[in-house]
């Protein structure tokens, strides 16, 4: 029996997204990876789709590619996200448009299409990457637009989990603290680590491990899994 799944990963060209692609490929799964700048793939079980995930046409190409190449969609990892830390009154209309385009549109269109396919299969899993700033705002990190958008994804995750439970589709989220990724220059790591009760930043592998756990956890749905060094518990 072929236990290989078909996984879609957004924001897949670097950081957590790229590590997630590698981890699923290492388990023998087939992957459709998308981002604006992703390079073509010569691997038979890894297909890349370049485009703006906030554009409905990109979302359609991604899901259609998965179905055409591999015949199904088992897991969607909504990893694409933008984080801009600014005082609330300093966000521009361009900031707002860019953040909502990736964080909300980029979730909405591809998830809608993936769920349509999962309904036909009577199985599937959606996992979205959010942020623990939703639960524990921090005066050192002004983040209203992150909370507006990623908080929406936490809430939508629970709604999806309940709406589609009877259809065999699960929905979960991973809520990270600050993770060592290309987004953060090494000279900022000590200060960023100090924002966490455990006193350090998270590693990309720790987020990937959480995604893999949720993907295998067939009795877990509607869960917001905090991988945040204790941030969500308090300070």
CORCOR-V739441 format. One record per run of one state. SS is the DSSP state (helix for helix, strand for strand, loop for the rest). FROM is the first residue (numbers start at 1). LEN is the number of residues. Records with the same first field share a line. If there is no record, write none. Layout:
SS=FROM-LEN  FROM-LEN
This chain:
loop=1-5  11-4  27-3  36-10  51-5  71-4  79-9  91-2  122-2  135-3  139-2  142-2  164-1  168-1  177-2  181-5  194-8  217-7  228-3  234-2
strand=6-5  30-6  46-5  75-4  124-8  138-1  141-1  169-8  179-2  202-2  224-4
helix=15-12  56-15  88-3  93-29  132-3  144-20  165-3  186-8  204-13  231-3
